[in-house]
Each structure stands twice: as C-alpha cells, then as structure tokens.
Amino acid sequence: MKLRRRSLRALLPALALTLAAAVAPTLATATPAHAAATTSGWNNSSCKPSAAHPRPVVLVHGTLENGTDNWLSLAPYLVERGYCVYSFDYGQVLGIPVFYGLGPIEEGAGKLASYVDKVLAQTGASKVDIVGHSQGGMMPRYYLKFLGGAPKVGSLVGIAPNNHGTTLSGLTKLLDVVPGARGVLKNLTPGLTDQVVGSDFMRRLNEGGDTVPGVNYTVIATKYDEVVTPYTSAFLSGPNVRNVVVQDLCPVDISMHLTLGTIDRLAFHETANALDPANATPTTCRTMLS
C-alpha cells in the first residue's frame, strides 16, 4: 500500500502538466512575441481616448497565456477601431516565463486593480472597459466585487470565461482519484485548482450573486468549449447581463476555447458591439469574413 501511494504521488507532476495542457495548448512561438511587449499599436503610453471611445480597454489574458500572445489579433482589431488598448501579465509561479495565470486568482485581481489605476492615471479617463479570455474573463469579477473596482469599470466582456467553475471535460475528477493531488496542485498552481467547479474560490466569487451594480456584462461562449465545461458555466445571471453563444449567431462557427479568444471574428465583433452598444451592428456568418 505504501508503495502504491508513493507511486501515485510520483504521478502528481505529470497530472499537473496534464491539467495545464488541457487548459491551453503549448504556445511554441510565445517567447519572441511576448518579448516584443508593445505590438501593433497597443500598450501605447501616449494614447488618449477619443470622444467616440472615452474608456480605455484593458485586456486580461487567460490561464497559461500572457498579455501579448493572447491578444495578437484582438488588440490590433480594437486599435484599428479607435480604442486605446492595454494588456499586462499576472499570475506567474516558480519564475516560469511566458505561461502566466497560474498564481492565486485573488492576487491576479490585485494586480489588475493596480494596472487599472495606472491606465486611468496615464490616460486621464474616469473608467475603463475590461475584456478577458477564459480566467481573464472571470478574474475581473473578483476585482469588481471585492477590491472596489466597480466604480472604475464601465463594461466587462468575458470571452469563454470560467465563471462558475469547470469540470475540464471530466479531468478534474483525477484530483480526487490521486491521493493528495488537489493539495499539491493548489500549492504549485492555485490558478488551476481555484477554477475547478465547487472550489472555495468559486463559491466565494458567486455567493450573493454574479454581478455588481453599475457594470455592464457580456459573456461570449461557444458550444464547443472543451476547457470550460459545461460551456453554460460561463453564463452570468443578473441585471445588465448579455450571454451570447456564437453558434446562435452563426451555426457553422466551430471555435473551441482557445480559438474563440484569439482568432474568432464573431467573438471580436460581439466584443466591439459590447464596448459600443450604441453603434452595434448584427453579427452573422458574414462577420467571419470581415
């Protein structure tokens, strides 16, 4: 029995890698892009918001992603439409570069709070809008709910956000099969275990309601999400909430979790609509070609 337990404990590092790989594919070309820091006009310290788009947009990356690679397509898309756009890294563990979003989610929210203050001071704006992918679409809710962020945010747009915890297509059951797995992973990569359905973090985040007054919420989800499972766990309930499934807009959209936040033109268009609802235009299959 002791030998068996030792063997199981020896599998924990492999389990951690398995769960991490399931959350997001390896970004083989991440290092050069991430090192570039400022790309295609975003993170421009001299950008001043226009009258048409008075709120800067802060982009919040997902788990195992970073503030550059996650946004190589969406950030330029928004810049081209006249927005001041900013991104940052959070959640580094064990000094690992490039792959962020693994630290405690509360700490990531604290970093977001500091970054929003920096953007507001730099631009002179009174509020920002936040767009996040995966964990990045959920983590800002902690900032809004517990860290005083609500008065500083106009809208939160979550692309495939993990708002109510994930089963990770059943893989989270391994945390209870392997003795000690949950505790070891929580110590090594709390940003992963915090996102499991039923975690203490998820219970606290959603206790008393999903939303806070004064903020507009948009959720953009895909039926083919293999990371946030079931995909409906992305949805929010409350006033000023719009939940969107891209297949309801275009049935042939086959985006999964990663592609929804990185290359999906329907998700991009719905993001732009959420940021500027007064000038929103219909999102259809034609949008995929725009």
C-alpha positions as CSV (number, residue, x, y, z in Angstrom):
1,M,0.0,0.0,0.0
2,K,2.8,2.4,0.9
3,L,4.5,1.6,-2.5
4,R,1.3,2.3,-4.3
5,R,0.8,5.6,-2.6
6,R,4.3,6.7,-3.4
7,S,3.8,5.7,-7.0
8,L,0.6,7.8,-7.1
9,R,2.3,10.8,-5.5
10,A,5.1,10.4,-8.1
11,L,2.4,10.9,-10.8
12,L,1.4,14.3,-9.4
13,P,3.8,16.4,-11.5
14,A,2.5,14.6,-14.6
15,L,-1.0,15.2,-13.5
16,A,-0.3,18.9,-13.2
17,L,1.1,19.0,-16.7
18,T,-1.9,17.1,-18.0
19,L,-4.4,19.5,-16.5
20,A,-2.3,22.5,-17.6
21,A,-2.1,21.2,-21.1
22,A,-5.8,20.7,-21.2
23,V,-6.4,24.3,-20.2
24,A,-4.4,25.7,-23.1
25,P,-2.2,24.3,-25.8
26,T,1.5,24.9,-25.7
27,L,2.4,28.2,-27.3
28,A,5.5,27.2,-29.1
29,T,6.2,30.6,-30.6
30,A,5.3,32.6,-27.4
31,T,8.6,33.8,-26.3
32,P,9.6,36.1,-29.3
33,A,6.1,37.7,-29.4
34,H,5.9,38.2,-25.7
35,A,9.3,39.7,-25.6
36,A,8.2,42.4,-28.0
37,A,5.9,43.8,-25.3
38,T,4.3,46.6,-27.4
39,T,2.8,45.3,-30.6
40,S,0.6,46.8,-33.4
41,G,-0.3,50.0,-31.5
42,W,-1.5,48.7,-28.2
43,N,0.2,49.5,-24.8
44,N,0.8,52.9,-26.2
45,S,1.6,55.2,-23.3
46,S,0.7,58.3,-25.3
47,C,-2.7,57.2,-26.5
48,K,-5.6,59.4,-25.4
49,P,-9.1,58.2,-25.5
50,S,-11.4,59.8,-28.1
51,A,-14.9,61.3,-27.6
52,A,-16.2,58.3,-29.5
53,H,-14.4,55.8,-27.3
54,P,-13.7,57.5,-24.0
55,R,-12.9,54.4,-22.0
56,P,-9.6,52.6,-22.5
57,V,-9.8,48.9,-22.9
58,V,-7.8,46.6,-20.6
59,L,-7.2,43.1,-21.9
60,V,-6.9,40.3,-19.3
61,H,-5.3,37.1,-20.6
62,G,-6.2,33.5,-19.7
63,T,-4.5,30.6,-17.9
64,L,-1.2,29.6,-19.4
65,E,-1.3,32.6,-21.6
66,N,0.2,36.1,-21.4
67,G,-0.6,39.7,-22.1
68,T,0.8,39.7,-25.6
69,D,0.2,36.3,-27.2
70,N,-3.4,36.1,-26.1
71,W,-4.2,39.4,-27.9
72,L,-2.1,39.3,-31.1
73,S,-5.4,39.5,-33.1
74,L,-8.0,41.2,-30.9
75,A,-5.8,44.1,-29.7
76,P,-5.0,45.4,-33.2
77,Y,-8.6,44.8,-34.1
78,L,-9.7,47.2,-31.4
79,V,-6.9,49.7,-32.0
80,E,-8.0,49.9,-35.6
81,R,-11.4,50.9,-34.4
82,G,-10.1,53.8,-32.4
83,Y,-9.6,52.4,-28.9
84,C,-6.7,52.9,-26.5
85,V,-5.8,49.3,-25.6
86,Y,-3.6,47.9,-22.9
87,S,-2.6,44.5,-21.6
88,F,-0.4,43.1,-18.8
89,D,0.8,39.8,-17.3
90,Y,-0.4,38.3,-14.0
91,G,-0.2,35.0,-12.1
92,Q,3.5,34.0,-12.6
93,V,4.6,31.0,-10.5
94,L,8.0,29.5,-9.8
95,G,9.6,32.1,-12.1
96,I,8.2,30.4,-15.2
97,P,8.2,32.9,-18.1
98,V,5.6,33.2,-20.8
99,F,3.0,30.9,-19.2
100,Y,1.1,33.0,-16.7
101,G,-2.3,32.9,-14.9
102,L,-1.2,30.1,-12.6
103,G,-1.0,32.0,-9.3
104,P,-3.8,32.7,-6.8
105,I,-6.6,34.4,-8.6
106,E,-7.1,36.9,-5.8
107,E,-3.5,38.1,-6.3
108,G,-4.2,38.4,-10.1
109,A,-7.2,40.5,-9.3
110,G,-5.0,42.7,-7.1
111,K,-2.6,43.2,-10.0
112,L,-5.5,44.1,-12.2
113,A,-6.6,46.7,-9.7
114,S,-3.1,48.3,-9.8
115,Y,-3.0,48.2,-13.5
116,V,-6.4,49.8,-14.0
117,D,-5.3,52.7,-11.7
118,K,-2.2,53.0,-13.9
119,V,-4.2,53.2,-17.1
120,L,-6.6,55.7,-15.6
121,A,-3.8,57.9,-14.5
122,Q,-2.0,57.6,-17.8
123,T,-5.0,58.3,-20.0
124,G,-7.0,60.7,-17.8
125,A,-10.1,58.6,-18.3
126,S,-12.6,58.1,-15.4
127,K,-13.3,54.4,-16.3
128,V,-12.0,51.5,-18.3
129,D,-13.7,48.7,-20.1
130,I,-12.3,45.2,-19.4
131,V,-12.1,42.3,-22.0
132,G,-10.9,39.0,-20.8
133,H,-10.4,35.5,-22.1
134,S,-11.0,32.3,-20.0
135,Q,-9.7,33.0,-16.5
136,G,-9.3,36.6,-17.7
137,G,-13.0,37.0,-18.3
138,M,-13.8,35.7,-14.8
139,M,-11.0,37.1,-12.6
140,P,-12.0,40.7,-13.0
141,R,-15.3,39.9,-11.3
142,Y,-13.3,39.4,-8.1
143,Y,-11.8,42.9,-8.6
144,L,-15.3,44.3,-9.2
145,K,-16.9,42.6,-6.2
146,F,-14.2,42.6,-3.5
147,L,-11.5,45.2,-4.5
148,G,-13.6,48.3,-5.2
149,G,-13.3,48.1,-9.0
150,A,-16.9,48.6,-9.9
151,P,-16.8,52.5,-10.0
152,K,-13.8,52.3,-12.3
153,V,-15.3,49.9,-14.9
154,G,-18.0,50.5,-17.5
155,S,-18.2,47.1,-19.1
156,L,-16.8,43.6,-18.6
157,V,-16.7,41.4,-21.6
158,G,-15.8,37.7,-21.0
159,I,-14.8,35.5,-23.9
160,A,-15.2,31.9,-22.9
161,P,-15.0,32.9,-19.2
162,N,-14.9,30.3,-16.4
163,N,-17.5,32.0,-14.3
164,H,-18.9,29.0,-12.3
165,G,-16.1,26.5,-12.4
166,T,-15.2,23.8,-14.8
167,T,-15.1,20.0,-14.8
168,L,-12.4,20.2,-17.6
169,S,-14.3,17.6,-19.6
170,G,-14.1,15.3,-16.6
171,L,-10.4,15.6,-15.9
172,T,-10.9,17.3,-12.6
173,K,-12.1,14.0,-11.2
174,L,-8.4,13.0,-11.2
175,L,-7.8,15.4,-8.3
176,D,-9.8,13.1,-6.1
177,V,-8.5,9.9,-7.5
178,V,-4.9,10.5,-6.9
179,P,-4.2,10.9,-3.1
180,G,-3.0,14.4,-2.2
181,A,-3.3,15.7,-5.8
182,R,-5.6,18.6,-5.0
183,G,-3.4,19.9,-2.2
184,V,-0.2,19.6,-4.2
185,L,-1.7,21.3,-7.3
186,K,-3.2,24.0,-5.1
187,N,0.3,24.8,-3.7
188,L,2.0,24.7,-7.1
189,T,-0.6,26.2,-9.4
190,P,-3.5,27.6,-7.4
191,G,-4.8,29.4,-10.5
192,L,-5.8,26.0,-11.8
193,T,-7.4,24.5,-8.7
194,D,-9.3,27.7,-8.0
195,Q,-11.1,27.3,-11.3
196,V,-12.4,23.8,-10.6
197,V,-16.2,23.5,-10.1
198,G,-17.0,23.7,-6.4
199,S,-13.7,25.2,-5.3
200,D,-13.7,27.6,-2.3
201,F,-12.7,30.4,-4.6
202,M,-15.7,29.8,-6.9
203,R,-18.1,29.5,-4.0
204,R,-16.9,32.9,-2.7
205,L,-16.9,34.6,-6.0
206,N,-20.5,33.7,-6.8
207,E,-22.0,33.8,-3.4
208,G,-24.7,36.5,-3.2
209,G,-25.0,36.9,-7.0
210,D,-22.9,37.0,-10.1
211,T,-22.9,40.8,-10.8
212,V,-22.4,44.1,-9.1
213,P,-24.4,47.3,-9.8
214,G,-23.2,49.8,-12.3
215,V,-21.3,47.5,-14.6
216,N,-22.5,46.0,-18.0
217,Y,-21.6,42.4,-18.5
218,T,-21.3,40.4,-21.7
219,V,-20.4,36.7,-22.0
220,I,-19.4,35.3,-25.3
221,A,-19.3,31.5,-25.3
222,T,-19.0,28.5,-27.7
223,K,-20.8,25.2,-27.5
224,Y,-17.6,23.5,-28.4
225,D,-15.7,24.7,-25.4
226,E,-13.6,21.8,-24.2
227,V,-12.0,23.7,-21.3
228,V,-14.9,25.5,-19.6
229,T,-17.3,22.6,-19.3
230,P,-20.1,22.6,-19.4
231,Y,-20.0,25.7,-21.6
232,T,-23.1,27.1,-19.9
233,S,-21.0,27.6,-16.7
234,A,-19.7,30.7,-18.5
235,F,-23.1,32.4,-18.3
236,L,-23.9,35.1,-15.8
237,S,-27.2,35.9,-14.2
238,G,-28.3,39.4,-13.1
239,P,-29.2,42.8,-14.4
240,N,-27.2,44.3,-17.3
241,V,-26.1,40.9,-18.5
242,R,-26.0,39.6,-22.0
243,N,-25.0,35.9,-22.6
244,V,-24.1,35.1,-26.2
245,V,-23.3,31.8,-27.9
246,V,-21.5,32.2,-31.2
247,Q,-23.3,29.3,-32.8
248,D,-26.6,31.1,-32.2
249,L,-25.2,33.9,-34.4
250,C,-23.6,31.6,-37.0
251,P,-24.2,27.8,-36.8
252,V,-21.1,26.9,-38.7
253,D,-18.7,28.6,-36.3
254,I,-16.7,25.7,-34.8
255,S,-14.4,27.7,-32.5
256,M,-13.3,25.9,-29.3
257,H,-11.9,27.5,-26.1
258,L,-8.6,28.9,-27.3
259,T,-9.6,30.0,-30.8
260,L,-12.7,31.8,-29.5
261,G,-10.4,34.3,-27.7
262,T,-7.6,34.5,-30.2
263,I,-8.9,34.4,-33.7
264,D,-12.7,34.2,-33.9
265,R,-14.1,37.2,-35.8
266,L,-17.6,36.7,-34.4
267,A,-16.3,37.0,-30.9
268,F,-14.3,40.0,-31.9
269,H,-17.4,41.7,-33.5
270,E,-19.5,40.9,-30.4
271,T,-16.8,42.4,-28.2
272,A,-16.8,45.6,-30.3
273,N,-20.6,45.6,-30.0
274,A,-20.4,45.3,-26.2
275,L,-17.9,48.1,-25.9
276,D,-20.0,50.4,-28.1
277,P,-23.6,49.2,-27.9
278,A,-25.0,52.5,-29.3
279,N,-23.3,51.7,-32.6
280,A,-23.7,47.9,-32.6
281,T,-24.3,46.0,-35.8
282,P,-25.6,42.5,-36.4
283,T,-23.2,39.6,-36.0
284,T,-23.8,37.0,-38.7
285,C,-21.8,34.3,-40.6
286,R,-20.7,37.1,-42.9
287,T,-18.8,38.6,-40.0
288,M,-16.4,35.6,-40.2
289,L,-15.1,37.1,-43.4
290,S,-14.8,40.7,-42.3
